Amino acid sequence: MENYYIENIDQDFLVSTALLDVIEDPVFLMKEEQDSFKYMYANPAALSVLDLTEIKGLQIGEVLPPELCRQLMVHYRMVQSTRKSVEFTERIQTVYGGFIGETKLNPIVSKDGRCLYVLAIVRDVTERERKKQELLDTQREMEIERKRLSSLVNNNANPVFEFDQHQRFTSLNKMVAEATGFSEEELLGSSILSLVADHCLDEARLNVEKALKGQALDFEVSIYTKNRQIEVLHLNTIPIIIEENVIGVYAIAKAITKQKEMGRLLLESEQRYKSLFENHPHGIMTFDKAGNLSSINKRIESITGHNLTELGGQQYLSIILDAEAEKVRSNFYKTILERQPVQYELTFRHKKGHLIDLQVINIPIIADSQLVGIHGIITDITAINQAQQALIAAKTELEVFWGNSTDPIFYIDTKGDILKVNPAFEKTFGFTEEEMVTGKGTIIPPHMRHDQINIVERLLTGETVNSHDTIRLTKTGKVLNIISSYSPVRNADKEIIGATIIYKDVTELKIAEKELLKSQEKYKIITESTFDIVTMINLNGTIEYVSPAYETISGYSASDCIGKPLMMNIHPEDEAALTESVASLLKGGKPATLQARFKHKEGHYIWMEVSPTPVLENGELKQVFTISRDITERRKLQEKIERMAFYDHLTGIPNRRTFDDQLAKAVDRSKSTGKKVAVLMLDGHKFKQINDQYGHDAGDAVIIEMALRLQSCVHPTATAARLGGDEMGVVLPAIESLEAAEDMAKKILNSFNKPLRFNGSDIKIGASIGIALCPDHSTDEKQLIKSADLALYEAKKLGRDTYQVFVAERV
């Protein structure tokens, strides 16, 4: 039968191309003719790439550019001469842009040994190659940003340094050494708290811990210089957050020792400025009632770049942009006349020449019922305005997508009524937006209205509905097969206010599926050349045929599986889903793609994406065939990405993101069950000393051991997580009383009694624990964590291996 099929390929093969037509990869059948090759067949995917409607009978030189023809002819001649398949990658330019394909040329050999025909199958790898290039571009951009940051730090006029989760200096600029007197070598790797003066050590430690938890802080701290002098610094901390984890903190310092002394003198003589200058976080300018500038704070100079001399007198208005001068004057005199605060915005030119956006609040200074001057409170809102502009740009991009999408898209409200449709919707269904919004048009068949009501009900619960197979009607009554996706839309309060719906018209695909030829022999040569596994199954669930790719991917030969049940090597956990999918087809259901694990001949499991499809003859189901693709690497990458997002890379236990998510869920459930939720915050003892004495490897080993012991203590319904450094947390949901949380704390502390044996040394492990309860202490997740942190702080004061429950009076 095989020889007959090959000898008559011109007449019989080309009438059996229905399966080729539905394959997404481009397929060509080529025949040698007069030192060239001509096209005998090309499937729709191939015609789409070449932007042609038909190429049968054309020679390769009539379709492709000369250079590409010469390259392809080499490969075709190699296939003819070796009678073996050849694989290569080719790049062509189409009307849709660049196309990159992995091509496999398969020889078709007749009984007399000639090879006149070659079957070419091309896999589109354009997107894969594009993503590779995007990755390289991203890496280059990251390197540029790294250099920019390095330049900003190293050339900053202020001391700038970075410290890690262990509170150690990891990098610093030369100004740090100048401010402290210590060299870079003396500071790197040492604790930042080692420089802090004794009288403010506790406050400094608390601020550092807050910064390492992601808070941007401004605070003052006194340090000892190398010659044991006290220097007061004002620190601005900026958390370094990577994938929602704080890995360190940047700190920008200003020496304010002299400023503090001046402040003390000002407190004695200018009491009216005390609250404003000491406590206000924004820039402050003070004017007399004649408009003369008398003082500014440091923040003004950092915002504008100008000092008091440059801003004072007539020079002030000369710095203001001409277009803004009148606004400044009118608001100044409005404040004087009305004796009320006046707020406005203006654009200001920084001393370095760039423009910044400022928010100004004029506050009248009234002493003994007399207006004696005005305070100007200045806030730099450049970043906020830029963010708003970016939001507008994003909205514009969304509108472009809405207007240019080829798929119908529309919005509905919570009742299922249409509020807006895109142009593709009008083109596909023939109804205008007005007809759909006013209810004059409908695309839902009467017998399917209940299905739509059911989907709306699912959306109102927050569910996203993907790949829903349905039928819709055009204005002319034409029936369309539609794959639909529904996504809930929420307002700022997270309330569902409607949904976005995207339709994909698959009518032509459905028609192609119904017209698929049933004969296994007629498409055998195709299935033997495809990269995916093609399996033919009879109505009893027995395998009748598998393509050669089966052995390549699974390790089993065709003889190992033909005549055997389809489920023989399917993972037990996936049997039910695959059985149900095939059974649904046998009952007249619709095809559905699913993922299942398949046992390789070597014993391990591989992930396969399986697409069962019915084979109909005169409307009667005769067989079922499946197309299966190896997606093991894709699954591994997905699982790796998911684990990186929710689990700590060092210990393998949940991270801060998972901890916060589980706490939010537990608090939400407690509102309906009435049960309590406990939050336990843990902090190891003398972790820095362990690092210093035994090395960082020992420190990591201690953290891993703490995580293992902690996780072994908690129930499966609870969550134990690493929050950063040696700080860990536990969420105990649905407990009855405080005693349950205290019992857990005791169990955890007992588990730390045994020392860790590491490199021949016994390392003591200890911890302190803080406990807070919901709803006893708060029903807000952030407040619960803060309360547990405060309790932890109290526990650490008491010493090693103890716990404390949050007491509100301590706040």
C-alpha positions in Angstrom: 0.0 0.0 0.0 2.9 2.3 0.7 4.5 1.9 -2.7 1.2 2.6 -4.4 0.8 5.7 -2.4 4.2 7.0 -3.3 3.9 6.2 -7.0 0.6 8.0 -7.2 1.4 11.0 -5.0 0.4 13.5 -7.8 -3.1 12.1 -8.0 -3.9 10.7 -4.5 -1.8 12.5 -2.0 -2.9 15.9 -2.9 -6.6 15.1 -2.4 -5.8 14.0 1.2 -4.6 17.3 2.6 -7.3 18.1 5.2 -5.1 17.3 8.1 -2.3 19.4 6.6 -4.7 22.3 6.3 -5.4 22.4 10.1 -1.7 22.1 11.1 -0.5 25.4 12.4 3.0 24.9 11.0 3.7 25.7 7.3 3.9 22.6 5.1 5.1 22.4 1.4 5.3 19.5 -1.0 8.0 20.1 -3.7 8.8 18.3 -6.9 12.0 18.3 -8.9 11.6 19.9 -12.3 14.3 21.0 -14.8 17.1 21.6 -12.3 14.7 23.3 -9.9 11.7 22.5 -7.8 8.1 23.5 -8.2 5.4 23.7 -5.5 2.9 20.8 -5.6 1.1 21.8 -2.4 1.2 24.4 0.4 -1.2 24.4 3.4 -3.0 27.6 4.5 -0.3 28.3 7.2 2.4 28.3 4.4 0.3 30.5 2.1 -0.3 33.0 5.0 3.4 33.3 5.6 4.1 34.0 1.9 1.0 36.2 1.6 -0.2 34.2 -1.4 -3.5 32.6 -2.2 -2.1 29.8 -4.4 1.4 28.7 -5.5 0.8 25.3 -6.9 2.8 24.8 -10.1 5.1 27.7 -9.5 8.8 27.2 -9.4 10.7 28.1 -6.2 12.5 30.9 -8.0 9.1 32.5 -8.9 8.1 32.8 -5.2 11.3 33.4 -3.2 14.2 35.9 -3.6 17.3 34.6 -5.6 19.6 34.4 -2.6 17.1 32.4 -0.5 16.5 30.2 -3.5 20.2 29.4 -3.8 20.4 28.5 -0.1 17.3 26.3 -0.2 18.4 24.5 -3.3 21.5 23.3 -1.5 19.4 21.7 1.2 16.9 20.2 -1.3 19.8 18.6 -3.3 21.3 17.2 -0.1 18.0 15.5 0.7 17.9 14.0 -2.8 21.4 12.8 -2.7 21.4 11.4 0.8 17.8 10.2 0.9 17.8 11.5 4.5 15.9 14.3 6.3 17.6 17.7 6.6 16.9 20.3 9.3 17.9 24.0 9.2 16.8 27.5 10.2 15.8 30.0 7.6 14.9 33.7 7.7 12.5 35.3 5.2 11.0 38.8 5.0 7.2 38.7 4.6 4.6 41.4 4.3 4.0 40.9 8.1 7.7 41.4 8.9 10.5 39.0 9.5 9.8 35.3 9.7 12.2 32.7 11.3 11.4 29.1 10.7 13.0 25.7 11.8 12.6 23.7 8.6 12.7 19.9 8.2 13.0 18.5 4.6 11.7 14.9 4.3 12.6 12.8 1.2 9.8 10.8 -0.5 11.5 7.9 -2.3 9.8 5.7 -4.9 10.3 2.0 -5.4 13.0 2.5 -8.0 15.0 4.6 -5.5 14.4 8.0 -7.0 13.6 11.0 -4.9 11.5 13.4 -7.0 9.4 14.8 -4.1 10.4 16.5 -0.9 8.0 17.3 2.0 9.0 20.5 3.9 7.6 21.2 7.4 8.4 24.6 8.9 8.0 25.5 12.5 7.6 29.2 13.3 10.2 30.2 15.9 10.0 33.9 15.2 8.6 34.7 18.6 11.2 32.6 20.4 14.1 34.4 18.6 12.4 37.7 19.2 12.3 37.0 23.0 16.0 36.0 22.9 16.8 39.4 21.4 14.5 41.2 23.9 16.4 39.4 26.7 19.8 40.7 25.4 18.4 44.2 25.0 17.0 44.1 28.6 20.4 42.9 29.9 22.1 45.8 28.1 19.6 48.3 29.5 20.1 46.9 33.0 23.9 47.4 32.6 23.4 51.0 31.6 21.1 51.6 34.6 23.7 49.9 36.9 26.3 52.3 35.6 24.0 55.3 36.0 23.3 54.3 39.6 27.0 53.8 40.2 27.8 57.2 38.8 25.0 58.8 40.9 26.4 57.3 44.0 30.1 57.8 43.5 29.7 61.4 42.3 27.1 62.5 44.9 28.2 65.4 47.1 26.6 63.7 50.1 27.7 60.4 51.8 25.9 57.6 50.1 26.1 54.0 51.2 24.3 50.6 50.9 23.7 48.0 53.6 22.3 44.5 53.3 19.8 42.5 55.3 22.5 41.7 57.9 22.9 45.5 58.4 26.5 45.4 57.0 28.0 48.0 54.6 28.2 46.6 51.1 29.1 49.7 49.2 29.9 53.4 49.9 31.2 56.5 48.1 34.2 58.5 49.1 32.1 61.1 51.0 31.3 58.4 53.6 35.0 58.0 54.4 35.4 61.8 54.6 32.4 62.1 56.9 33.5 59.3 59.3 37.2 59.3 59.0 37.2 55.6 58.4 38.6 54.1 55.1 36.5 52.1 52.7 38.4 48.9 53.7 37.6 49.5 57.4 33.8 50.0 56.8 32.9 47.4 54.1 31.5 44.3 55.8 31.1 45.9 59.2 27.8 46.7 60.8 26.4 50.1 60.2 25.3 50.1 63.9 28.9 49.8 65.0 29.3 53.6 64.2 26.1 54.7 66.1 26.5 56.6 69.3 25.2 54.7 72.4 22.4 57.2 73.3 20.6 56.6 70.0 21.5 53.0 69.3 18.0 51.5 70.0 16.2 54.1 67.9 18.8 53.6 65.1 18.4 49.9 65.2 14.6 50.2 65.0 14.8 52.5 62.0 17.3 50.2 60.2 14.9 47.2 60.8 12.0 49.3 59.4 14.1 50.2 56.3 15.0 46.6 55.8 11.2 45.8 55.8 10.7 48.2 52.9 10.0 51.5 54.5 11.5 54.7 53.1 12.5 56.8 56.1 14.0 60.1 57.0 15.7 60.1 60.4 18.6 61.6 62.3 21.4 59.6 64.0 24.5 60.4 65.9 27.7 58.5 65.0 31.3 58.3 66.3 33.9 59.4 63.8 37.3 57.7 63.8 38.7 60.3 66.2 35.7 59.6 68.5 33.9 62.9 67.7 30.1 62.9 67.6 28.7 63.7 64.2 24.9 64.1 63.6 23.6 62.8 60.3 20.3 63.1 58.6 19.6 59.8 56.7 17.2 59.2 53.8 16.7 55.5 53.3 15.6 53.9 50.1 14.7 50.2 50.1 16.2 48.1 47.3 13.3 45.8 46.3 13.8 43.0 43.8 10.8 40.9 43.0 9.0 42.3 46.0 11.8 41.3 48.4 14.0 43.9 50.2 17.6 42.8 49.5 19.2 45.9 51.0 18.9 49.7 51.5 20.5 52.7 50.0 21.1 55.6 52.5 21.9 59.2 51.7 23.4 61.1 54.6 23.7 64.8 55.4 26.0 66.1 58.1 23.7 68.3 60.3 25.8 68.8 63.4 26.1 72.5 62.8 22.5 72.7 61.7 21.3 71.1 65.0 23.3 73.7 66.9 21.7 76.5 64.9 18.4 75.0 65.4 18.9 75.1 69.2 19.7 78.8 69.0 16.7 79.4 66.7 14.4 77.7 69.2 15.4 80.2 71.8 14.9 83.3 69.6 12.3 82.3 67.0 9.8 80.0 68.7 7.1 80.7 66.0 9.2 78.7 63.5 9.7 75.7 65.7 6.9 73.4 64.4 7.3 74.4 60.8 11.1 74.0 60.4 11.6 71.0 62.7 8.6 68.9 61.8 7.5 69.7 58.3 8.8 67.2 55.7 8.6 69.6 52.8 10.5 72.7 51.7 9.7 75.9 53.5 10.3 79.5 52.4 9.5 82.4 54.7 8.6 85.9 53.4 7.7 89.1 55.1 4.5 90.8 54.2 6.3 93.0 51.6 7.3 89.8 49.7 11.0 89.7 50.8 12.3 86.2 51.3 13.9 85.9 54.7 14.7 82.2 55.1 14.4 78.8 53.5 15.1 75.3 54.8 17.5 72.8 53.4 14.8 71.0 51.5 14.2 74.1 49.4 17.8 74.0 48.2 17.6 70.3 47.5 14.4 70.8 45.5 15.3 73.8 43.5 19.1 73.8 43.6 19.2 77.5 44.6 20.4 78.9 47.9 18.8 81.7 49.9 20.9 84.4 48.2 19.8 83.3 44.8 16.1 83.1 45.8 16.0 86.3 47.8 14.9 89.8 46.7 14.2 90.6 43.1 16.2 87.6 42.0 13.4 85.3 43.1 11.0 86.5 40.4 13.7 86.5 37.8 14.1 82.7 38.4 10.4 82.1 38.1 9.3 81.3 34.5 7.7 84.4 32.8 4.5 82.4 32.3 4.3 81.7 36.1 5.3 85.1 37.5 1.8 86.6 37.6 0.4 83.4 39.2 3.0 83.7 42.0 2.2 87.4 42.6 -1.6 87.0 42.6 -1.5 84.0 45.0 0.9 85.9 47.4 -1.4 88.9 47.6 -4.5 86.7 47.9 -3.0 85.1 51.0 -2.3 88.5 52.5 -5.8 89.9 51.8 -7.8 86.8 52.8 -5.4 85.6 55.6 -6.2 82.1 54.6 -3.9 79.3 53.1 -3.8 79.3 49.3 -2.6 76.3 47.3 -1.4 76.3 43.7 1.0 74.6 41.3 3.7 76.0 39.2 6.6 75.0 36.9 10.0 76.0 38.1 13.5 75.9 36.5 16.0 74.1 38.6 19.4 75.6 39.1 20.8 72.8 36.8 18.5 74.0 34.0 15.7 71.3 34.0 12.1 72.1 34.8 10.4 70.7 37.9 6.7 70.8 39.0 6.0 72.3 42.4 3.0 72.4 44.7 3.0 75.5 46.8 0.9 76.2 49.9 1.0 79.9 51.2 0.3 79.9 54.9 -0.2 83.4 56.6 2.0 84.0 59.7 -0.2 85.9 62.2 1.3 87.1 65.5 -0.8 89.2 68.0 -3.6 89.4 65.3 -1.2 91.0 62.9 0.0 89.4 59.6 3.7 89.5 59.8 4.7 87.3 56.9 4.0 84.2 54.9 5.3 80.6 55.0 5.6 78.9 51.6 5.4 75.1 51.9 7.0 73.6 48.7 6.6 70.0 47.5 8.3 68.5 44.4 5.4 66.8 42.5 7.4 66.2 39.3 7.4 62.4 39.8 3.7 62.4 40.6 2.9 64.4 37.4 5.2 62.1 35.4 3.3 59.1 36.7 0.0 60.7 35.8 1.3 61.3 32.3 2.5 57.7 32.1 -1.0 56.6 33.1 -2.5 58.7 30.3 0.0 57.2 27.8 -1.0 53.7 29.0 -4.6 54.6 28.5 -3.9 55.8 25.0 -2.1 52.6 24.2 -5.1 50.6 25.5 -7.4 52.7 23.3 -5.2 52.0 20.3 -5.4 48.2 21.0 -9.2 48.6 21.4 -9.5 50.3 18.1 -7.1 48.1 16.1 -7.8 44.7 17.5 -9.1 42.2 14.8 -11.0 40.3 17.4 -14.4 41.6 18.8 -14.0 43.2 22.3 -16.8 44.7 24.4 -17.7 45.7 28.0 -20.7 44.6 30.0 -22.2 45.8 33.3 -23.1 43.5 36.2 -26.5 42.8 34.6 -24.9 41.6 31.4 -25.9 44.6 29.4 -23.4 45.8 26.8 -21.9 49.2 27.5 -19.2 49.6 24.7 -18.0 47.6 21.7 -14.9 48.0 19.5 -14.8 48.4 15.7 -14.0 44.7 15.1 -17.2 43.8 17.0 -19.3 45.9 14.6 -17.4 44.4 11.6 -17.9 40.8 12.7 -21.5 40.9 13.8 -22.9 43.8 11.7 -24.5 45.6 14.7 -23.4 49.1 15.6 -22.5 50.1 19.2 -25.7 52.1 19.5 -27.8 49.0 18.5 -26.1 46.9 21.1 -26.2 49.4 23.9 -29.9 50.3 23.4 -30.8 46.6 23.1 -32.0 46.8 19.5 -29.4 44.2 18.5 -28.6 40.8 20.0 -26.0 38.2 19.1 -27.1 35.5 21.6 -29.3 32.7 20.2 -32.5 32.3 22.3 -31.6 28.8 23.4 -28.2 30.0 24.8 -29.4 32.9 27.0 -29.3 30.8 30.1 -25.6 30.0 29.4 -24.8 33.7 29.3 -26.7 34.3 32.6 -24.6 31.6 34.2 -21.3 33.2 33.0 -22.4 36.6 34.4 -23.1 35.0 37.7 -19.6 33.4 37.7 -18.0 36.8 36.9 -19.8 38.4 39.8 -18.0 36.0 42.1 -14.6 37.2 40.7 -14.0 34.2 38.5 -12.2 34.7 35.1 -13.8 32.5 32.4 -11.3 31.5 29.6 -11.7 29.7 26.3 -15.5 29.3 26.6 -16.8 27.6 23.4 -20.1 29.1 22.3 -22.3 30.2 19.3 -23.3 33.7 18.3 -25.4 35.2 15.6 -24.6 38.1 13.2 -27.1 40.7 12.2 -27.9 38.7 9.0 -28.5 35.6 11.1 -25.2 33.9 10.2 -24.1 31.4 12.9 -20.5 31.9 14.2 -18.5 29.5 16.3 -16.9 31.7 19.0 -14.2 31.0 21.6 -14.8 33.7 24.3 -12.8 34.9 27.4 -14.4 36.9 30.2 -12.5 39.0 32.7 -14.1 40.8 35.7 -13.5 44.6 35.9 -13.1 46.2 39.4 -13.3 49.7 40.7 -10.8 51.4 43.1 -12.6 49.7 46.0 -12.1 46.3 44.3 -15.8 45.9 43.7 -16.8 44.2 40.5 -18.5 46.6 38.2 -18.6 44.6 35.0 -16.5 42.6 32.6 -14.3 42.7 29.5 -15.1 40.1 26.9 -12.9 39.0 23.9 -14.3 36.9 21.1 -12.3 34.7 18.7 -14.2 33.7 15.5 -13.3 30.1 14.9 -16.1 29.3 12.4 -13.7 28.4 9.6 -11.6 26.3 11.9 -14.7 24.4 13.0 -15.6 23.8 9.3 -12.1 22.5 8.6 -12.4 20.1 11.6 -15.6 18.7 10.3 -14.2 18.1 6.8 -11.1 16.3 8.1 -10.5 13.0 6.2 -10.7 9.8 8.2 -8.4 7.5 6.4 -5.2 6.7 8.5 -3.2 5.6 5.5 -3.8 8.8 3.5 -2.1 11.0 6.1 0.5 8.5 7.3 3.4 10.3 5.5 2.3 13.6 7.1 2.1 12.2 10.7 5.5 10.5 10.3 7.1 13.8 9.5 5.6 16.0 12.1 7.4 17.0 15.3 4.3 16.1 17.5 2.9 12.7 18.3 -0.2 11.7 16.4 -2.2 8.8 17.9 -5.3 7.0 16.5 -7.6 5.4 19.0 -10.7 3.2 18.4 -14.0 3.5 20.2 -12.8 1.0 22.9 -9.9 3.3 23.9 -7.3 1.0 22.2 -4.4 2.6 20.3 -4.4 1.6 16.6 -1.6 3.9 15.3 1.1 6.2 16.6 3.5 8.4 14.6 7.3 8.0 14.7 7.6 11.0 16.9 6.1 8.7 19.7 9.4 6.8 20.0 11.5 10.0 19.7 9.6 11.7 22.6 8.6 8.8 24.9 11.2 6.1 24.2 8.6 3.5 23.3 8.3 2.0 19.9 5.0 1.7 18.0 4.9 -2.0 18.7 5.1 -1.3 22.5 1.8 0.6 22.4 -0.4 -0.5 19.4 -3.2 -2.6 20.7 -2.7 -1.3 24.3 -5.1 1.1 26.2 -4.5 4.8 25.7 -4.1 5.2 29.5 -1.3 2.6 29.9 1.5 5.2 30.6 -0.6 8.2 31.8 0.1 9.4 35.4 -2.6 8.1 37.8 -3.5 11.7 38.8 -4.1 12.7 35.1 -6.0 9.6 34.0 -9.4 10.9 35.1 -9.1 14.2 33.2 -7.9 12.5 30.0 -10.6 9.7 30.3 -13.3 12.3 30.8 -12.1 14.3 27.8 -12.1 11.3 25.4 -15.4 10.0 26.9 -16.9 13.5 26.2 -15.9 13.2 22.6 -17.5 9.8 22.3 -20.7 11.3 23.6 -20.7 14.1 21.1 -18.9 16.6 23.2 -16.4 19.2 21.9 -12.6 18.8 21.7 -10.6 20.4 24.5 -6.9 20.6 24.9 -5.4 19.4 28.2 -2.1 18.7 29.9 -1.1 15.3 31.2 2.0 13.5 32.5 3.3 10.5 30.4 5.7 7.9 31.7 8.9 7.8 29.6 10.4 4.4 28.9 13.4 5.3 31.1 11.0 5.7 34.1 10.6 9.5 34.5 7.4 11.5 33.6 7.2 14.0 30.8 4.5 16.7 30.4 2.4 16.4 27.2 -0.2 18.9 25.8 -2.9 16.6 24.4 -5.6 17.6 21.9 -8.2 14.9 21.3 -10.2 15.3 18.0 -13.1 13.1 16.8 -13.0 11.4 13.4 -16.5 11.5 11.8 -17.7 9.6 8.8 -21.1 10.8 7.5 -21.8 12.4 10.8 -21.0 9.2 12.8 -18.0 9.0 15.2 -15.6 6.3 14.0 -12.3 7.0 15.8 -10.5 9.6 17.9 -7.1 10.9 17.1 -4.9 13.0 19.4 -2.0 15.4 18.7 0.4 15.5 21.6 3.3 17.9 22.1 6.1 17.6 24.6 5.8 20.7 27.0 8.1 19.4 29.8 10.6 22.2 29.6 7.8 24.8 29.4 6.2 23.3 32.6 9.5 23.2 34.4 10.1 26.9 33.6 6.5 27.8 34.7 7.0 25.9 38.0 10.4 27.5 38.6 8.9 30.9 38.0 6.0 30.2 40.3 8.3 28.9 43.0 10.6 31.9 42.7 7.6 34.2 43.2 6.2 32.5 46.3 9.1 30.7 48.1 12.3 31.8 49.6 15.4 30.9 47.5 17.7 30.0 50.4 15.4 27.9 52.7 12.7 26.7 50.3 9.9 27.8 52.7 7.3 30.4 51.7 8.4 34.0 51.4 7.0 37.4 52.4 4.6 37.5 49.5 3.1 34.1 50.4 3.0 35.1 54.1 1.1 38.3 53.4 -1.4 36.4 51.0 -2.1 33.7 53.5 -2.5 36.2 56.4 -5.0 38.2 54.3 -7.0 35.0 53.5 -7.0 33.9 57.1 -8.2 37.3 58.4 -10.9 37.3 55.8 -12.1 33.8 56.8 -12.1 34.7 60.4 -14.7 37.4 59.8 -17.3 34.7 58.8 -16.2 31.9 61.1 -15.6 33.9 64.3 -12.4 32.1 65.0 -9.1 33.8 65.7 -5.9 34.2 63.7 -2.5 34.5 65.3 0.6 36.1 63.8 4.0 35.0 65.3 7.1 37.1 64.4 10.5 35.4 65.0 14.0 36.9 65.2 17.1 34.8 65.7 19.7 35.7 68.4 23.2 36.9 67.7 23.0 36.1 64.0 25.7 38.7 63.3 28.0 37.1 65.9 27.5 33.7 64.2 28.4 35.2 60.8 31.5 36.9 62.3 32.6 33.9 64.3 31.8 31.0 61.9 31.4 32.7 58.5 28.5 33.4 56.2 28.2 29.8 55.2 27.4 29.0 58.8 25.0 31.9 58.9 23.1 30.5 55.9 23.2 27.0 57.5 21.6 28.5 60.7 18.8 30.2 58.7 18.1 27.0 56.8 18.0 24.9 60.0 15.7 27.5 61.7 13.4 27.3 58.7 13.3 23.4 58.7 12.6 23.3 62.5 10.0 26.0 62.2 8.2 24.3 59.4 8.3 20.9 61.3 6.4 22.6 64.2 3.5 24.1 62.3 0.3 22.3 61.2 -0.2 21.9 57.4 -3.0 24.5 57.6 -0.6 27.1 59.0 2.0 29.0 57.1 5.7 29.3 58.1 7.7 31.9 56.1 11.1 33.5 55.9 10.6 37.3 55.8 14.2 38.4 55.5 17.6 37.7 57.1 16.9 35.6 60.2 13.4 37.0 60.6 10.6 34.5 60.1 6.8 34.5 60.6 4.0 32.1 61.2 0.3 32.5 60.4 -2.0 30.3 62.6 -5.5 30.4 61.1 -8.8 29.3 62.7 -7.6 29.0 66.3 -9.9 29.1 69.3 -7.8 31.0 71.8 -4.5 32.7 72.7 -3.4 29.5 74.4 -3.0 27.8 71.0 -0.7 30.5 69.8 1.3 30.4 73.0 1.6 26.6 72.8 2.9 27.0 69.2 5.5 29.6 70.4 6.7 27.2 73.1 6.9 24.3 70.6 9.0 26.4 68.3 11.4 27.7 71.0 11.8 24.1 72.2 12.7 23.0 68.7 15.6 25.5 68.7 17.2 24.0 71.9 19.5 21.6 70.1 22.6 23.2 68.7 23.4 23.0 65.0 26.5 20.9 64.2 28.4 22.7 61.4 32.0 22.1 60.3 32.9 20.5 63.6 31.3 23.2 65.8 28.1 23.3 67.8 26.3 26.5 67.0 23.5 27.6 69.4 20.3 28.5 67.8 17.9 30.8 69.7 15.0 33.1 68.9 12.5 35.6 70.3 8.8 35.5 69.3 6.2 38.2 69.3 2.5 37.3 69.1 -0.6 39.3 67.9 -4.2 38.1 67.5 -7.0 38.9 65.1 -9.5 40.3 66.1 -8.2 40.9 69.6 -5.5 43.3 68.6 -6.6 44.3 65.1 -8.4 43.1 62.0 -6.0 44.8 59.6 -3.1 42.6 58.3 -0.5 45.3 58.4 -1.4 46.4 61.9 -1.3 42.7 63.1 2.3 42.4 61.7 3.3 45.7 63.4 1.7 44.6 66.7 3.6 41.3 66.5 6.8 43.2 65.7 6.3 45.3 68.8 5.7 42.2 70.9 8.9 40.7 69.4 10.8 43.8 70.4 9.6 43.4 74.0 10.5 39.7 73.9 14.1 40.5 72.7 14.5 42.9 75.7 13.8 40.0 78.1 16.6 37.9 76.6 17.1 34.7 74.8 14.4 32.0 74.0 11.2 33.7 75.1 8.0 35.1 73.6 5.7 38.0 74.4 2.0 38.7 73.5 1.2 42.2 72.2 -0.2 44.5 74.8 -2.0 47.7 73.5 -0.8 49.8 76.5 2.8 49.5 75.2 2.0 51.4 72.0 
